Structures are given as structure tokens and as C-alpha cells.
């Protein structure tokens, strides 16, 4: 199989991050790594679920291929959102990466029990953070075979 065509496929990413500076940094790092499409960003779990369900104001949102989910969110926390995503037959196959500052073993264990695809601790340095996001794109955007979207998009 010719993998060169796979490398140019667009990847739709939903970033659920309450810190606008970190969300912007994640988006810029993905673009620098070669991501072709825009990144959808929301700042809390309620917005994330509204986007996935294509509720107002997200009626035209594209279903993500991948979700980057912080744990510390206003309202519902990231673990509650992960549980809701995994309970939905529509969204349960979308890979969810927990990207959190927490190293709490309980958070990590619960995330994996709720079927997070991976748990990544946010690095403290800017260079390490940018490298992490670029590596994430290399792996999830170019190496992994993702499931087809539920909406046929």
C-alpha cells in the first residue's frame, strides 16, 4: 500500500482545554507539525459534548478524528467527559488522549479504566511541550489507522 497518500490525509482534532494560552499553543504546535485542517477548540466539557452532538452553536462542526482532553475543566471535569464519550455508541470509538498536568495515580488509573487511549502529562518546558504535540501528531496523524467517522464524513 502506498503510504504517501496516508500522510497527506487531514486530521480533525478537538482540543478541550480551559486555558486559552495552552489551547493556542497546542494548535500552533500541530500546525507546525504539518496538520492540514483547523483544530476545533472548546474550553469546557459542556461545549465538547455540544460540539460532538452538533448542537447550537456547533451545528456545522466536523466530527473529530481525535480528542485531546484536559482533566481540569470548569463544570464537568475531563474524566466525566471521557465517561460520557465512552458511554455513547456514536462517539465511543474516537480516540481520546488525556493531556493533563496531573500526575495523580488515581486520575491516571481512572482515565485508563474509562478507556482513554493514552494519558500524557503536560511537560513544564515550552520546548518539551511543543515536541510532545509534534510527536503526538506524528503518531496519531501519520502512523495510526483511525476508525471511520460515524457520520460518514
Secondary structure, 3 states (H helix, E strand, C coil): CCCHHHHCCCCCEEEECCCHHHHHHHHHHHHHHCCCCCEEEECEHHHHHHHHCCCCCCCCCCCCCEEEECCCCECCCHHHHHHHHHHCCCCCCCEEEEEECCCCHHHHHHHHHCCCCEEEECCCCHHHHHHHHHHHHHHHHHHCCCCCCCCCC
